[in-house]
Amino acid sequence: MNTQTTAPAGEPVEELIIRTAAQSFEPLPMLEVATDRYTLALSSALKNFVGVPVEVTLQQARYMTCGDAMATLPAPGFIAVTEAEGWDGPMLTAISPQLLFAMLEFMLGGNPPAGKAREWVPRRFTAIERRFGMRLCAVILAELTRAFSQIAPVEFSIGQVESNPQAAALAPGGGPSVLLRIDVRIDGHGGPLHFMIPYGAIDTIRPLLAQPFLGGSLSGESGWRQEMEGRLGETSVQLQALLCRVRLPMAEVLNWRAGQVLDLGVLTDHEAMLTCGGRQMFTGAMGRKSNGSVALRLTGDMDGTETSRKDGADGTAD
């Protein structure tokens, strides 16, 4: 990350140097790492959202005052005050009009010539454009929640929406903040996406964000685990219900004849054993469903816990 301070018009260089030296910005290495990995996940999420390949790159992550950060945001633009449940306050999410309209055009099936961006004439967003901006912002914040939840629990949601950054001021202009600028491109079209995070919003987790990143996984990173769980959840398995197991002399078995009835000693309250791949999984009570199918109601698993019936489920398997 780097620090940027904008000098007011006519300010002497000496005053700028003194003012810059007086500003102390605590570096946040873990925030930069989480943001870098967020861009990778956002590329896939936006591709699923818009239906075409999307290129997402982290352009800048800068420390600056809230006033300087607000002056950097697009005006007019889609400015969403973003509530952060688990943090100490909200932040700002700003989608540039160029990005918003590029996404909207591709979503509607348009295919503008590469490299020829439509000129943006500042105006108010229509109701349809605002509604689409809300959908796009929800996708963006969903991935941001996953990225930062690897460091500390948080959930981002859209609060009020403004078109002028000054109408969404969150902190004093001289307060410290971090400004993230992410470039989103679809076939040469698109624009920047900004996140303005005041330091006051991250007071509680700032010690975690200030830790140096030594490589490896973020705390709680579960990308591969989630992928494995998703694949396992779609895997089909074969279950077998074992009614009973008896030991008989070989001589008795050799004397069996066709039509002979075998007494297995199974009573009405006898529980069957459900196995999978030879491994004992559950116990269950045998019965019949109203359609005549043989059913098994799970009564417990092999660690001794009883299987409860929730949400009206009968716990049966054909």
Protein Blocks (a to p, Z undefined) as FASTA:
>chain_A
ZZdddddehiafklmmmmmmmpccdddfklmmmmmmmmmmmmmmmmmmnopacddddfbd
cdddfklmmmmpccdddddddddehiabdcdddddfklmmmmmmmmnopacdehiacddd
dddddfklmmmmmmmmmmmmmmmmmmmmmmogcddddddddfbfklmcfbdfkbccdddd
ddddeehiacdddddddfklmmmmmmmmmpcceehjdehiaklmmmmmmmmmmpccdddd
dfbacdddfklmmmpcehiacdehiafklccdddeehiafbdcdddddfkopacdddfbd
feopacddeehiahiaZZ
